[in-house]
Amino acid sequence: MTKPKAQFIDPRTTGRILLQKPVFDQTSLKRADDAMKAMGGSFEQWLDDDIRKLQIARVAAQNAGWSEGALEALYDVAHDLKGMGGAYGFPLVTQIAASLCRLIETDAGKFAAQRNPGLVTAHVDALRAAVRDRITTVEHPVGRALVSALESQVEQLGVAPE
């Protein structure tokens, strides 16, 4: 008798024992937390570097006439900031970068940005100001105003994916 080529694995029963205990113990979590705290000073430098990359991408997009390729390069940097803002201790950066990503990730958004790039520039300037002035959250009145204004403008355009 030959073994079947494929085997059905029921996820409701297979591996269940492994999931009943935590993956990391408290000692591992403390070591990870200590490592993150030790890198805290590096985070500010990394964030500043990423903001410089964003500004360079914005200038390049402007010089390229807001071409699709230049907007995609700008999107890539904004997407990195969106993912790392919270880790850097700047959830506001994540929110503003997410709004910029929603603006230029669709063809309709790229077209809107090409016709009127002011909203793209406003996002980049908001990110630069937030990092420069160390405004980390929407709890800060300036942070709240920036996020509210930018997100409402993107929403009004109707170009962001659902």
TADA-V749348 format. One line per field, one symbol per residue. ss: DSSP state (2 for helix, 1 for strand, 0 for the rest). phi: phi as a letter, one per 40 degrees, with the letter a starting at -180 (. if undefined). burial: + if it has 16 or more other C-alpha atoms within 10 Angstrom, else -. A space follows every 10 residues. Layout:
# TADA-V749348
ss = ???
phi = ???
burial = ???
This chain:
# TADA-V749348
ss = 0000000000 0000022220 0000022222 2222222202 2222222222 2222222222 2220000222 2222222222 2222000000 2222222222 2222002222 2222200222 2222222222 2200000000 2222222222 2222222000 00
phi = .ccccbbcbc ccbcgccccc bccbcccccc cccccccccd ccdccccdcc cccccccccc ccccgfcccc ccccddcccc cdcbdcccgb cccdcccccc cccbcbcccc cccccacdcc cccccccccc cdcfccbccc dccccccccc cccccccgbc cc
burial = ---------- ---------- ---------- ---------- --++--+--+ +--++-++++ ++---+++-+ +++++++++- ++++++-+++ ++++++++++ +++++--+++ ++++--+-++ +-++++++++ +---++++-- --+--++--+ +--+----++ --
